Amino acid sequence: MDAPGNGPPWVLPEALEHLARTGATDLVAELLDDFRTDVAARLERLRGALATGDAATMKMEVHSIKGSAAQMGAEDLAGACRKMEEDAGADGWNMAGAHVDTIQGEFDKVSAAIGRHPLCRKGRPLGDGS
């Protein structure tokens, strides 16, 4: 596995590309928008759990982000989540803050890459209320 930052931040998964080619562009755009909205909300909950020391919530949120990212073509984001899970298993959640910042940075790259994709609705980035 490449370390985060060695590949493109996001690649449209083949399954979604196929849906778009067969005319389901609105569905693909909605799925991408939902992904960005969901991960943003999970990151907020992750930061809240970090602030209160709630390891169970941190574990749940980072695991969910990892799975969604892997399915949606954001391999570096998934890798950053895997790294947080691995380190948490070895050292507890002591370094969680640094990991959350890394995950946020990877998500920001993914979100921007999705926003530049032609499937963005009416030329606006997904997630802007369109």
N, CA, C and O atoms as a printed pandas DataFrame, in Angstrom:
     atom_number atom_name residue_name chain_id  residue_number  x_coord  y_coord  z_coord
0              1         N          MET        A               1    0.845   -1.184    0.000
1              2        CA          MET        A               1    0.000    0.000    0.000
2              3         C          MET        A               1    0.882    1.236    0.000
3              4         O          MET        A               1    1.846    1.314    0.761
4              5         N          ASP        A               2    0.560    2.193   -0.842
5              6        CA          ASP        A               2    1.284    3.459   -0.854
6              7         C          ASP        A               2    0.921    4.262    0.384
7              8         O          ASP        A               2   -0.185    4.150    0.914
8              9         N          ALA        A               3    1.856    5.060    0.829
9             10        CA          ALA        A               3    1.574    5.978    1.928
10            11         C          ALA        A               3    0.648    7.072    1.420
11            12         O          ALA        A               3    0.684    7.413    0.238
12            13         N          PRO        A               4   -0.197    7.635    2.315
13            14        CA          PRO        A               4   -1.054    8.724    1.882
14            15         C          PRO        A               4   -0.244    9.816    1.189
15            16         O          PRO        A               4    0.857   10.162    1.618
16            17         N          GLY        A               5   -0.803   10.344    0.123
17            18        CA          GLY        A               5   -0.155   11.421   -0.606
18            19         C          GLY        A               5    0.629   10.966   -1.821
19            20         O          GLY        A               5    1.109   11.801   -2.588
20            21         N          ASN        A               6    0.771    9.647   -2.019
21            22        CA          ASN        A               6    1.544    9.157   -3.159
22            23         C          ASN        A               6    0.706    8.924   -4.403
23            24         O          ASN        A               6    1.265    8.732   -5.483
24            25         N          GLY        A               7   -0.579    8.934   -4.291
25            26        CA          GLY        A               7   -1.445    8.719   -5.442
26            27         C          GLY        A               7   -2.387    9.890   -5.605
27            28         O          GLY        A               7   -2.327   10.857   -4.846
28            29         N          PRO        A               8   -3.261    9.802   -6.600
29            30        CA          PRO        A               8   -4.254   10.874   -6.733
30            31         C          PRO        A               8   -5.187   10.831   -5.523
31            32         O          PRO        A               8   -5.453    9.752   -4.995
32            33         N          PRO        A               9   -5.681   11.972   -5.080
33            34        CA          PRO        A               9   -6.519   11.974   -3.886
34            35         C          PRO        A               9   -7.831   11.221   -4.080
35            36         O          PRO        A               9   -8.413   10.705   -3.126
36            37         N          TRP        A              10   -8.288   11.166   -5.339
37            38        CA          TRP        A              10   -9.574   10.519   -5.603
38            39         C          TRP        A              10   -9.632   10.108   -7.055
39            40         O          TRP        A              10   -9.190   10.832   -7.947
40            41         N          VAL        A              11  -10.187    8.932   -7.272
41            42        CA          VAL        A              11  -10.429    8.421   -8.618
42            43         C          VAL        A              11  -11.858    7.892   -8.640
43            44         O          VAL        A              11  -12.245    7.112   -7.770
44            45         N          LEU        A              12  -12.639    8.308   -9.623
45            46        CA          LEU        A              12  -14.007    7.820   -9.739
46            47         C          LEU        A              12  -13.970    6.302   -9.898
47            48         O          LEU        A              12  -13.387    5.794  -10.855
48            49         N          PRO        A              13  -14.591    5.571   -8.961
49            50        CA          PRO        A              13  -14.574    4.106   -9.058
50            51         C          PRO        A              13  -15.215    3.622  -10.355
51            52         O          PRO        A              13  -16.132    4.250  -10.884
52            53         N          GLU        A              14  -14.719    2.508  -10.851
53            54        CA          GLU        A              14  -15.198    1.960  -12.120
54            55         C          GLU        A              14  -16.712    1.753  -12.113
55            56         O          GLU        A              14  -17.376    2.027  -13.113
56            57         N          ALA        A              15  -17.256    1.279  -11.012
57            58        CA          ALA        A              15  -18.702    1.042  -10.943
58            59         C          ALA        A              15  -19.480    2.344  -11.109
59            60         O          ALA        A              15  -20.500    2.371  -11.798
60            61         N          LEU        A              16  -19.011    3.415  -10.490
61            62        CA          LEU        A              16  -19.700    4.706  -10.639
62            63         C          LEU        A              16  -19.493    5.277  -12.032
63            64         O          LEU        A              16  -20.399    5.887  -12.598
64            65         N          GLU        A              17  -18.311    5.080  -12.580
65            66        CA          GLU        A              17  -18.053    5.522  -13.943
66            67         C          GLU        A              17  -19.002    4.815  -14.906
67            68         O          GLU        A              17  -19.551    5.436  -15.815
68            69         N          HIS        A              18  -19.188    3.521  -14.700
69            70        CA          HIS        A              18  -20.110    2.755  -15.548
70            71         C          HIS        A              18  -21.539    3.294  -15.424
71            72         O          HIS        A              18  -22.234    3.457  -16.427
72            73         N          LEU        A              19  -21.968    3.568  -14.196
73            74        CA          LEU        A              19  -23.308    4.140  -14.010
74            75         C          LEU        A              19  -23.447    5.463  -14.751
75            76         O          LEU        A              19  -24.461    5.710  -15.403
76            77         N          ALA        A              20  -22.442    6.300  -14.652
77            78        CA          ALA        A              20  -22.497    7.595  -15.326
78            79         C          ALA        A              20  -22.570    7.420  -16.838
79            80         O          ALA        A              20  -23.327    8.121  -17.510
80            81         N          ARG        A              21  -21.785    6.487  -17.378
81            82        CA          ARG        A              21  -21.796    6.242  -18.836
82            83         C          ARG        A              21  -23.134    5.712  -19.322
83            84         O          ARG        A              21  -23.513    5.930  -20.473
84            85         N          THR        A              22  -23.848    5.017  -18.449
85            86        CA          THR        A              22  -25.131    4.441  -18.862
86            87         C          THR        A              22  -26.301    5.372  -18.566
87            88         O          THR        A              22  -27.459    4.963  -18.650
88            89         N          GLY        A              23  -26.004    6.614  -18.223
89            90        CA          GLY        A              23  -27.046    7.616  -18.089
90            91         C          GLY        A              23  -27.466    7.950  -16.668
91            92         O          GLY        A              23  -28.368    8.767  -16.481
92            93         N          ALA        A              24  -26.854    7.359  -15.675
93            94        CA          ALA        A              24  -27.251    7.607  -14.291
94            95         C          ALA        A              24  -26.366    8.679  -13.651
95            96         O          ALA        A              24  -25.936    8.538  -12.506
96            97         N          THR        A              25  -26.101    9.738  -14.394
97            98        CA          THR        A              25  -25.207   10.766  -13.874
98            99         C          THR        A              25  -25.760   11.452  -12.626
99           100         O          THR        A              25  -25.004   11.802  -11.720
100          101         N          ASP        A              26  -27.086   11.644  -12.580
101          102        CA          ASP        A              26  -27.675   12.272  -11.391
102          103         C          ASP        A              26  -27.471   11.398  -10.161
103          104         O          ASP        A              26  -27.184   11.903   -9.075
104          105         N          LEU        A              27  -27.619   10.089  -10.331
105          106        CA          LEU        A              27  -27.400    9.168   -9.220
106          107         C          LEU        A              27  -25.951    9.216   -8.754
107          108         O          LEU        A              27  -25.686    9.262   -7.553
108          109         N          VAL        A              28  -25.022    9.205   -9.687
109          110        CA          VAL        A              28  -23.603    9.254   -9.335
110          111         C          VAL        A              28  -23.292   10.568   -8.622
111          112         O          VAL        A              28  -22.586   10.575   -7.614
112          113         N          ALA        A              29  -23.810   11.666   -9.133
113          114        CA          ALA        A              29  -23.588   12.962   -8.487
114          115         C          ALA        A              29  -24.150   12.959   -7.069
115          116         O          ALA        A              29  -23.528   13.491   -6.149
116          117         N          GLU        A              30  -25.321   12.363   -6.895
117          118        CA          GLU        A              30  -25.928   12.288   -5.567
118          119         C          GLU        A              30  -25.086   11.427   -4.627
119          120         O          GLU        A              30  -24.900   11.780   -3.462
120          121         N          LEU        A              31  -24.578   10.304   -5.125
121          122        CA          LEU        A              31  -23.731    9.437   -4.299
122          123         C          LEU        A              31  -22.451   10.162   -3.868
123          124         O          LEU        A              31  -22.024   10.049   -2.719
124          125         N          LEU        A              32  -21.852   10.898   -4.788
125          126        CA          LEU        A              32  -20.633   11.643   -4.454
126          127         C          LEU        A              32  -20.929   12.748   -3.444
127          128         O          LEU        A              32  -20.150   12.985   -2.520
128          129         N          ASP        A              33  -22.046   13.411   -3.630
129          130        CA          ASP        A              33  -22.444   14.457   -2.691
130          131         C          ASP        A              33  -22.714   13.856   -1.309
131          132         O          ASP        A              33  -22.283   14.406   -0.296
132          133         N          ASP        A              34  -23.422   12.735   -1.272
133          134        CA          ASP        A              34  -23.709   12.076   -0.005
134          135         C          ASP        A              34  -22.417   11.640    0.696
135          136         O          ASP        A              34  -22.298   11.755    1.915
136          137         N          PHE        A              35  -21.461   11.144   -0.076
137          138        CA          PHE        A              35  -20.181   10.730    0.494
138          139         C          PHE        A              35  -19.504   11.911    1.175
139          140         O          PHE        A              35  -19.068   11.813    2.321
140          141         N          ARG        A              36  -19.421   13.028    0.460
141          142        CA          ARG        A              36  -18.750   14.194    1.046
142          143         C          ARG        A              36  -19.476   14.699    2.279
143          144         O          ARG        A              36  -18.839   15.049    3.272
144          145         N          THR        A              37  -20.791   14.743    2.229
145          146        CA          THR        A              37  -21.581   15.208    3.366
146          147         C          THR        A              37  -21.409   14.272    4.559
147          148         O          THR        A              37  -21.225   14.726    5.688
148          149         N          ASP        A              38  -21.471   12.961    4.306
149          150        CA          ASP        A              38  -21.347   11.971    5.372
150          151         C          ASP        A              38  -19.964   12.033    6.028
151          152         O          ASP        A              38  -19.858   12.040    7.254
152          153         N          VAL        A              39  -18.923   12.077    5.226
153          154        CA          VAL        A              39  -17.575   12.101    5.802
154          155         C          VAL        A              39  -17.351   13.398    6.581
155          156         O          VAL        A              39  -16.732   13.374    7.645
156          157         N          ALA        A              40  -17.834   14.506    6.080
157          158        CA          ALA        A              40  -17.694   15.767    6.816
158          159         C          ALA        A              40  -18.360   15.668    8.188
159          160         O          ALA        A              40  -17.799   16.127    9.184
160          161         N          ALA        A              41  -19.549   15.074    8.245
161          162        CA          ALA        A              41  -20.252   14.912    9.523
162          163         C          ALA        A              41  -19.497   13.945   10.433
163          164         O          ALA        A              41  -19.405   14.170   11.640
164          165         N          ARG        A              42  -18.962   12.882    9.862
165          166        CA          ARG        A              42  -18.203   11.908   10.661
166          167         C          ARG        A              42  -16.922   12.540   11.215
167          168         O          ARG        A              42  -16.514   12.244   12.338
168          169         N          LEU        A              43  -16.299   13.399   10.430
169          170        CA          LEU        A              43  -15.111   14.088   10.923
170          171         C          LEU        A              43  -15.448   15.009   12.092
171          172         O          LEU        A              43  -14.664   15.129   13.034
172          173         N          GLU        A              44  -16.584   15.645   12.039
173          174        CA          GLU        A              44  -17.019   16.486   13.161
174          175         C          GLU        A              44  -17.218   15.629   14.413
175          176         O          GLU        A              44  -16.780   15.998   15.502
176          177         N          ARG        A              45  -17.879   14.486   14.248
177          178        CA          ARG        A              45  -18.086   13.597   15.405
178          179         C          ARG        A              45  -16.761   13.039   15.905
179          180         O          ARG        A              45  -16.569   12.868   17.109
180          181         N          LEU        A              46  -15.839   12.752   14.971
181          182        CA          LEU        A              46  -14.518   12.255   15.349
182          183         C          LEU        A              46  -13.773   13.297   16.182
183          184         O          LEU        A              46  -13.161   12.962   17.195
184          185         N          ARG        A              47  -13.826   14.546   15.757
185          186        CA          ARG        A              47  -13.175   15.618   16.518
186          187         C          ARG        A              47  -13.827   15.804   17.892
187          188         O          ARG        A              47  -13.141   16.053   18.883
188          189         N          GLY        A              48  -15.137   15.682   17.940
189          190        CA          GLY        A              48  -15.828   15.770   19.231
190          191         C          GLY        A              48  -15.414   14.643   20.160
191          192         O          GLY        A              48  -15.194   14.859   21.352
192          193         N          ALA        A              49  -15.309   13.442   19.611
193          194        CA          ALA        A              49  -14.885   12.292   20.415
194          195         C          ALA        A              49  -13.445   12.453   20.874
195          196         O          ALA        A              49  -13.094   12.061   21.987
196          197         N          LEU        A              50  -12.621   13.023   20.026
197          198        CA          LEU        A              50  -11.231   13.286   20.393
198          199         C          LEU        A              50  -11.177   14.253   21.576
199          200         O          LEU        A              50  -10.406   14.056   22.516
200          201         N          ALA        A              51  -12.001   15.294   21.518
201          202        CA          ALA        A              51  -12.010   16.311   22.579
202          203         C          ALA        A              51  -12.457   15.740   23.923
203          204         O          ALA        A              51  -12.019   16.209   24.973
204          205         N          THR        A              52  -13.322   14.734   23.892
205          206        CA          THR        A              52  -13.832   14.160   25.140
206          207         C          THR        A              52  -13.141   12.856   25.522
207          208         O          THR        A              52  -13.430   12.281   26.572
208          209         N          GLY        A              53  -12.225   12.389   24.669
209          210        CA          GLY        A              53  -11.522   11.142   24.961
210          211         C          GLY        A              53  -12.370    9.903   24.757
211          212         O          GLY        A              53  -12.101    8.863   25.358
212          213         N          ASP        A              54  -13.392   10.000   23.917
213          214        CA          ASP        A              54  -14.313    8.896   23.657
214          215         C          ASP        A              54  -13.724    7.965   22.588
215          216         O          ASP        A              54  -13.992    8.123   21.397
216          217         N          ALA        A              55  -12.921    7.000   23.033
217          218        CA          ALA        A              55  -12.221    6.101   22.109
218          219         C          ALA        A              55  -13.181    5.251   21.295
219          220         O          ALA        A              55  -12.914    4.982   20.124
220          221         N          ALA        A              56  -14.284    4.824   21.877
221          222        CA          ALA        A              56  -15.237    3.983   21.142
222          223         C          ALA        A              56  -15.823    4.731   19.945
223          224         O          ALA        A              56  -15.949    4.167   18.859
224          225         N          THR        A              57  -16.178    5.990   20.143
225          226        CA          THR        A              57  -16.722    6.786   19.038
226          227         C          THR        A              57  -15.638    7.079   18.010
227          228         O          THR        A              57  -15.897    7.034   16.807
228          229         N          MET        A              58  -14.434    7.376   18.469
229          230        CA          MET        A              58  -13.336    7.599   17.514
230          231         C          MET        A              58  -13.145    6.375   16.643
231          232         O          MET        A              58  -13.010    6.486   15.424
232          233         N          LYS        A              59  -13.133    5.204   17.267
233          234        CA          LYS        A              59  -12.926    3.956   16.527
234          235         C          LYS        A              59  -14.041    3.744   15.505
235          236         O          LYS        A              59  -13.773    3.400   14.353
236          237         N          MET        A              60  -15.287    3.947   15.922
237          238        CA          MET        A              60  -16.422    3.750   15.026
238          239         C          MET        A              60  -16.376    4.720   13.843
239          240         O          MET        A              60  -16.576    4.316   12.697
240          241         N          GLU        A              61  -16.117    5.982   14.122
241          242        CA          GLU        A              61  -16.137    6.987   13.057
242          243         C          GLU        A              61  -14.993    6.791   12.067
243          244         O          GLU        A              61  -15.198    6.873   10.856
244          245         N          VAL        A              62  -13.787    6.533   12.579
245          246        CA          VAL        A              62  -12.652    6.368   11.666
246          247         C          VAL        A              62  -12.838    5.104   10.821
247          248         O          VAL        A              62  -12.462    5.081    9.649
248          249         N          HIS        A              63  -13.411    4.064   11.408
249          250        CA          HIS        A              63  -13.659    2.832   10.657
250          251         C          HIS        A              63  -14.695    3.075    9.552
251          252         O          HIS        A              63  -14.546    2.577    8.436
252          253         N          SER        A              64  -15.725    3.831    9.866
253          254        CA          SER        A              64  -16.748    4.146    8.867
254          255         C          SER        A              64  -16.195    5.007    7.739
255          256         O          SER        A              64  -16.496    4.770    6.570
256          257         N          ILE        A              65  -15.395    5.996    8.082
257          258        CA          ILE        A              65  -14.775    6.839    7.053
258          259         C          ILE        A              65  -13.888    5.984    6.159
259          260         O          ILE        A              65  -13.907    6.131    4.937
260          261         N          LYS        A              66  -13.113    5.092    6.762
261          262        CA          LYS        A              66  -12.215    4.219    6.001
262          263         C          LYS        A              66  -12.992    3.397    4.979
263          264         O          LYS        A              66  -12.602    3.325    3.814
264          265         N          GLY        A              67  -14.074    2.785    5.403
265          266        CA          GLY        A              67  -14.864    1.956    4.489
266          267         C          GLY        A              67  -15.486    2.764    3.363
267          268         O          GLY        A              67  -15.442    2.357    2.202
268          269         N          SER        A              68  -16.057    3.891    3.698
269          270        CA          SER        A              68  -16.667    4.745    2.667
270          271         C          SER        A              68  -15.621    5.243    1.676
271          272         O          SER        A              68  -15.843    5.250    0.465
272          273         N          ALA        A              69  -14.481    5.657    2.212
273          274        CA          ALA        A              69  -13.411    6.168    1.342
274          275         C          ALA        A              69  -12.929    5.091    0.385
275          276         O          ALA        A              69  -12.717    5.363   -0.797
276          277         N          ALA        A              70  -12.754    3.877    0.878
277          278        CA          ALA        A              70  -12.293    2.789    0.018
278          279         C          ALA        A              70  -13.305    2.503   -1.086
279          280         O          ALA        A              70  -12.919    2.262   -2.229
280          281         N          GLN        A              71  -14.580    2.525   -0.760
281          282        CA          GLN        A              71  -15.617    2.265   -1.757
282          283         C          GLN        A              71  -15.738    3.387   -2.777
283          284         O          GLN        A              71  -16.109    3.144   -3.925
284          285         N          MET        A              72  -15.429    4.609   -2.370
285          286        CA          MET        A              72  -15.661    5.763   -3.232
286          287         C          MET        A              72  -14.413    6.230   -3.968
287          288         O          MET        A              72  -14.433    7.295   -4.584
288          289         N          GLY        A              73  -13.333    5.467   -3.921
289          290        CA          GLY        A              73  -12.157    5.787   -4.715
290          291         C          GLY        A              73  -11.170    6.741   -4.065
291          292         O          GLY        A              73  -10.331    7.328   -4.748
292          293         N          ALA        A              74  -11.263    6.900   -2.749
293          294        CA          ALA        A              74  -10.375    7.809   -2.019
294          295         C          ALA        A              74   -9.381    6.977   -1.213
295          296         O          ALA        A              74   -9.464    6.906    0.013
296          297         N          GLU        A              75   -8.450    6.355   -1.912
297          298        CA          GLU        A              75   -7.550    5.394   -1.273
298          299         C          GLU        A              75   -6.607    6.038   -0.255
299          300         O          GLU        A              75   -6.329    5.429    0.778
300          301         N          ASP        A              76   -6.113    7.238   -0.510
301          302        CA          ASP        A              76   -5.237    7.887    0.473
302          303         C          ASP        A              76   -6.000    8.226    1.755
303          304         O          ASP        A              76   -5.449    8.121    2.851
304          305         N          LEU        A              77   -7.246    8.624    1.622
305          306        CA          LEU        A              77   -8.083    8.890    2.789
306          307         C          LEU        A              77   -8.310    7.592    3.569
307          308         O          LEU        A              77   -8.201    7.576    4.795
308          309         N          ALA        A              78   -8.621    6.519    2.866
309          310        CA          ALA        A              78   -8.790    5.224    3.527
310          311         C          ALA        A              78   -7.489    4.801    4.213
311          312         O          ALA        A              78   -7.514    4.268    5.323
312          313         N          GLY        A              79   -6.366    5.036    3.556
313          314        CA          GLY        A              79   -5.068    4.682    4.123
314          315         C          GLY        A              79   -4.758    5.466    5.387
315          316         O          GLY        A              79   -4.186    4.917    6.329
316          317         N          ALA        A              80   -5.124    6.732    5.424
317          318        CA          ALA        A              80   -4.906    7.540    6.625
318          319         C          ALA        A              80   -5.751    6.999    7.783
319          320         O          ALA        A              80   -5.311    6.996    8.933
320          321         N          CYS        A              81   -6.958    6.545    7.471
321          322        CA          CYS        A              81   -7.812    5.950    8.501
322          323         C          CYS        A              81   -7.240    4.617    8.976
323          324         O          CYS        A              81   -7.246    4.325   10.172
324          325         N          ARG        A              82   -6.748    3.813    8.041
325          326        CA          ARG        A              82   -6.119    2.535    8.419
326          327         C          ARG        A              82   -4.945    2.778    9.358
327          328         O          ARG        A              82   -4.764    2.056   10.339
328          329         N          LYS        A              83   -4.153    3.792    9.053
329          330        CA          LYS        A              83   -2.988    4.125    9.870
330          331         C          LYS        A              83   -3.422    4.511   11.286
331          332         O          LYS        A              83   -2.793    4.107   12.264
332          333         N          MET        A              84   -4.493    5.289   11.390
333          334        CA          MET        A              84   -4.990    5.672   12.707
334          335         C          MET        A              84   -5.439    4.433   13.477
335          336         O          MET        A              84   -5.142    4.301   14.664
336          337         N          GLU        A              85   -6.153    3.524   12.811
337          338        CA          GLU        A              85   -6.610    2.308   13.472
338          339         C          GLU        A              85   -5.426    1.446   13.929
339          340         O          GLU        A              85   -5.420    0.925   15.045
340          341         N          GLU        A              86   -4.435    1.307   13.060
341          342        CA          GLU        A              86   -3.253    0.509   13.403
342          343         C          GLU        A              86   -2.513    1.104   14.593
343          344         O          GLU        A              86   -2.145    0.387   15.523
344          345         N          ASP        A              87   -2.299    2.397   14.561
345          346        CA          ASP        A              87   -1.579    3.053   15.650
346          347         C          ASP        A              87   -2.381    3.015   16.948
347          348         O          ASP        A              87   -1.807    2.893   18.030
348          349         N          ALA        A              88   -3.686    3.119   16.843
349          350        CA          ALA        A              88   -4.525    3.062   18.040
350          351         C          ALA        A              88   -4.440    1.679   18.672
351          352         O          ALA        A              88   -4.468    1.548   19.896
352          353         N          GLY        A              89   -4.337    0.653   17.844
353          354        CA          GLY        A              89   -4.198   -0.697   18.370
354          355         C          GLY        A              89   -2.884   -0.880   19.104
355          356         O          GLY        A              89   -2.817   -1.639   20.071
356          357         N          ALA        A              90   -1.850   -0.203   18.663
357          358        CA          ALA        A              90   -0.521   -0.340   19.276
358          359         C          ALA        A              90   -0.337    0.592   20.463
359          360         O          ALA        A              90    0.232    0.191   21.478
360          361         N          ASP        A              91   -0.802    1.817   20.355
361          362        CA          ASP        A              91   -0.520    2.834   21.368
362          363         C          ASP        A              91   -1.762    3.419   22.019
363          364         O          ASP        A              91   -1.675    4.453   22.681
364          365         N          GLY        A              92   -2.884    2.800   21.852
365          366        CA          GLY        A              92   -4.114    3.424   22.324
366          367         C          GLY        A              92   -4.436    4.601   21.413
367          368         O          GLY        A              92   -4.033    4.612   20.250
368          369         N          TRP        A              93   -5.135    5.561   21.913
369          370        CA          TRP        A              93   -5.542    6.702   21.086
370          371         C          TRP        A              93   -4.711    7.941   21.413
371          372         O          TRP        A              93   -5.168    9.068   21.221
372          373         N          ASN        A              94   -3.485    7.728   21.909
373          374        CA          ASN        A              94   -2.640    8.843   22.330
374          375         C          ASN        A              94   -2.282    9.801   21.205
375          376         O          ASN        A              94   -2.175   11.005   21.439
376          377         N          MET        A              95   -2.096    9.303   20.001
377          378        CA          MET        A              95   -1.704   10.149   18.874
378          379         C          MET        A              95   -2.884   10.468   17.957
379          380         O          MET        A              95   -2.690   10.864   16.807
380          381         N          ALA        A              96   -4.089   10.300   18.458
381          382        CA          ALA        A              96   -5.281   10.457   17.623
382          383         C          ALA        A              96   -5.389   11.846   17.000
383          384         O          ALA        A              96   -5.825   11.968   15.855
384          385         N          GLY        A              97   -5.011   12.877   17.712
385          386        CA          GLY        A              97   -5.143   14.239   17.186
386          387         C          GLY        A              97   -4.369   14.448   15.901
387          388         O          GLY        A              97   -4.882   15.046   14.955
388          389         N          ALA        A              98   -3.149   13.967   15.857
389          390        CA          ALA        A              98   -2.340   14.097   14.635
390          391         C          ALA        A              98   -2.968   13.319   13.499
391          392         O          ALA        A              98   -2.964   13.773   12.355
392          393         N          HIS        A              99   -3.506   12.154   13.805
393          394        CA          HIS        A              99   -4.153   11.349   12.767
394          395         C          HIS        A              99   -5.408   12.038   12.234
395          396         O          HIS        A              99   -5.660   12.042   11.029
396          397         N          VAL        A             100   -6.185   12.615   13.136
397          398        CA          VAL        A             100   -7.405   13.295   12.706
398          399         C          VAL        A             100   -7.052   14.455   11.777
399          400         O          VAL        A             100   -7.748   14.689   10.790
400          401         N          ASP        A             101   -5.996   15.171   12.080
401          402        CA          ASP        A             101   -5.569   16.258   11.197
402          403         C          ASP        A             101   -5.160   15.724    9.825
403          404         O          ASP        A             101   -5.471   16.336    8.803
404          405         N          THR        A             102   -4.466   14.591    9.799
405          406        CA          THR        A             102   -4.074   13.977    8.529
406          407         C          THR        A             102   -5.302   13.533    7.745
407          408         O          THR        A             102   -5.392   13.762    6.539
408          409         N          ILE        A             103   -6.244   12.901    8.431
409          410        CA          ILE        A             103   -7.481   12.453    7.777
410          411         C          ILE        A             103   -8.233   13.653    7.221
411          412         O          ILE        A             103   -8.739   13.601    6.100
412          413         N          GLN        A             104   -8.310   14.729    7.988
413          414        CA          GLN        A             104   -8.980   15.941    7.512
414          415         C          GLN        A             104   -8.302   16.469    6.249
415          416         O          GLN        A             104   -8.972   16.835    5.283
416          417         N          GLY        A             105   -6.985   16.504    6.263
417          418        CA          GLY        A             105   -6.254   16.981    5.092
418          419         C          GLY        A             105   -6.509   16.127    3.867
419          420         O          GLY        A             105   -6.689   16.650    2.767
420          421         N          GLU        A             106   -6.526   14.813    4.050
421          422        CA          GLU        A             106   -6.815   13.917    2.923
422          423         C          GLU        A             106   -8.243   14.116    2.437
423          424         O          GLU        A             106   -8.493   14.131    1.231
424          425         N          PHE        A             107   -9.182   14.268    3.367
425          426        CA          PHE        A             107  -10.570   14.507    2.970
426          427         C          PHE        A             107  -10.705   15.808    2.199
427          428         O          PHE        A             107  -11.440   15.870    1.214
428          429         N          ASP        A             108  -10.009   16.841    2.631
429          430        CA          ASP        A             108  -10.071   18.114    1.917
430          431         C          ASP        A             108   -9.597   17.958    0.472
431          432         O          ASP        A             108  -10.176   18.551   -0.438
432          433         N          LYS        A             109   -8.555   17.167    0.261
433          434        CA          LYS        A             109   -8.062   16.909   -1.101
434          435         C          LYS        A             109   -9.097   16.144   -1.917
435          436         O          LYS        A             109   -9.349   16.467   -3.078
436          437         N          VAL        A             110   -9.688   15.134   -1.305
437          438        CA          VAL        A             110  -10.702   14.328   -1.989
438          439         C          VAL        A             110  -11.903   15.190   -2.346
439          440         O          VAL        A             110  -12.405   15.139   -3.469
440          441         N          SER        A             111  -12.351   15.973   -1.395
441          442        CA          SER        A             111  -13.512   16.825   -1.611
442          443         C          SER        A             111  -13.267   17.802   -2.753
443          444         O          SER        A             111  -14.145   18.019   -3.589
444          445         N          ALA        A             112  -12.090   18.385   -2.790
445          446        CA          ALA        A             112  -11.757   19.310   -3.886
446          447         C          ALA        A             112  -11.706   18.576   -5.227
447          448         O          ALA        A             112  -12.180   19.096   -6.237
448          449         N          ALA        A             113  -11.136   17.379   -5.239
449          450        CA          ALA        A             113  -11.049   16.607   -6.485
450          451         C          ALA        A             113  -12.436   16.233   -6.987
451          452         O          ALA        A             113  -12.704   16.316   -8.185
452          453         N          ILE        A             114  -13.312   15.825   -6.092
453          454        CA          ILE        A             114  -14.686   15.506   -6.491
454          455         C          ILE        A             114  -15.366   16.770   -7.015
455          456         O          ILE        A             114  -16.086   16.723   -8.013
456          457         N          GLY        A             115  -15.140   17.888   -6.349
457          458        CA          GLY        A             115  -15.752   19.147   -6.767
458          459         C          GLY        A             115  -15.333   19.599   -8.153
459          460         O          GLY        A             115  -16.068   20.325   -8.822
460          461         N          ARG        A             116  -14.150   19.170   -8.591
461          462        CA          ARG        A             116  -13.676   19.529   -9.933
462          463         C          ARG        A             116  -14.161   18.552  -11.007
463          464         O          ARG        A             116  -13.978   18.798  -12.200
464          465         N          HIS        A             117  -14.769   17.458  -10.591
465          466        CA          HIS        A             117  -15.193   16.444  -11.551
466          467         C          HIS        A             117  -16.379   16.943  -12.377
467          468         O          HIS        A             117  -17.228   17.669  -11.860
468          469         N          PRO        A             118  -16.445   16.562  -13.655
469          470        CA          PRO        A             118  -17.550   17.007  -14.518
470          471         C          PRO        A             118  -18.937   16.619  -14.025
471          472         O          PRO        A             118  -19.923   17.212  -14.462
472          473         N          LEU        A             119  -19.043   15.656  -13.143
473          474        CA          LEU        A             119  -20.356   15.274  -12.638
474          475         C          LEU        A             119  -20.913   16.248  -11.612
475          476         O          LEU        A             119  -22.055   16.103  -11.175
476          477         N          CYS        A             120  -20.117   17.240  -11.225
477          478        CA          CYS        A             120  -20.639   18.249  -10.314
478          479         C          CYS        A             120  -21.835   18.909  -10.962
479          480         O          CYS        A             120  -21.814   19.235  -12.149
480          481         N          ARG        A             121  -22.847   19.097  -10.198
481          482        CA          ARG        A             121  -24.111   19.608  -10.735
482          483         C          ARG        A             121  -23.996   21.059  -11.194
483          484         O          ARG        A             121  -23.533   21.927  -10.454
484          485         N          LYS        A             122  -24.420   21.298  -12.406
485          486        CA          LYS        A             122  -24.533   22.651  -12.957
486          487         C          LYS        A             122  -23.270   23.466  -12.771
487          488         O          LYS        A             122  -23.326   24.682  -12.583
488          489         N          GLY        A             123  -22.129   22.793  -12.823
489          490        CA          GLY        A             123  -20.867   23.495  -12.725
490          491         C          GLY        A             123  -20.468   23.922  -11.330
491          492         O          GLY        A             123  -19.425   24.548  -11.139
492          493         N          ARG        A             124  -21.313   23.578  -10.334
493          494        CA          ARG        A             124  -20.989   23.940   -8.951
494          495         C          ARG        A             124  -20.445   22.724   -8.248
495          496         O          ARG        A             124  -20.836   21.600   -8.561
496          497         N          PRO        A             125  -19.548   22.929   -7.301
497          498        CA          PRO        A             125  -19.057   21.787   -6.523
498          499         C          PRO        A             125  -20.215   21.101   -5.804
499          500         O          PRO        A             125  -21.164   21.751   -5.366
500          501         N          LEU        A             126  -20.119   19.789   -5.692
501          502        CA          LEU        A             126  -21.110   19.050   -4.928
502          503         C          LEU        A             126  -21.079   19.520   -3.488
503          504         O          LEU        A             126  -20.037   19.948   -2.990
504          505         N          GLY        A             127  -22.209   19.443   -2.825
505          506        CA          GLY        A             127  -22.275   19.785   -1.411
506          507         C          GLY        A             127  -22.564   21.262   -1.166
507          508         O          GLY        A             127  -22.542   21.702   -0.017
508          509         N          ASP        A             128  -22.832   22.033   -2.207
509          510        CA          ASP        A             128  -23.062   23.463   -2.000
510          511         C          ASP        A             128  -24.559   23.795   -1.983
511          512         O          ASP        A             128  -24.955   24.941   -2.196
512          513         N          GLY        A             129  -25.377   22.777   -1.728
513          514        CA          GLY        A             129  -26.799   23.019   -1.656
514          515         C          GLY        A             129  -27.518   22.885   -2.974
515          516         O          GLY        A             129  -28.710   23.184   -3.059
516          517         N          SER        A             130  -26.821   22.441   -4.008
517          518        CA          SER        A             130  -27.493   22.300   -5.297
518          519         C          SER        A             130  -28.313   21.035   -5.343
519          520         O          SER        A             130  -28.951   20.749   -6.356
